[in-house]
């Protein structure tokens, strides 16, 4: 019996390897491209092309085997969704500076991304999330959910691949965490649009934090946001805790929201 591709971790790695091989061939003019753009923009362009190639390849294989896309673009817009997005934003405003601060120890020359240009921001905030969600949730996780009886195994394996594909040590753990979050929401809703919205929100708020604190990476955490550090940390932490109570408290509003997709 034919299964959706990729249906396991080996096939997922093979898909990524083939996509990487094709992307490498397409960007054999790397040196010229690097001369004409920044390293960050180059990574965005190559990463996006890599994701698109992998997605299209898996899509063609699945269509040939009789499988169509099995995710929806439905999204339930209500107060609960706004609270979920606010939870993501408040979390990022606290965690992103810490990640950037720790990056100094892994990469002494690390600086927060700033003044890269419109193409980078467009790629990081919109194109990247769209491509990554189509690839890692729409294709890889989707196939694993069809194959594995244990949904947790599928979510964890796909999140692990998502984390490792980011390569840089300081990015692997945050990507793994978000892979678990996006994977859970996809499993419960099958909505690729919801996952894209969450991913866009996470990247946009993280990037906004980077722009705000790019001059203070060598300072203490309490001065990352300049004179507003304590205020931003305090408000973000309080908002995050309140949102958590709202979503996971006795009313179980997150569960109710997810039921909108049943």
Beta strands, then each sheet from edge to edge (+ up, - down):
end
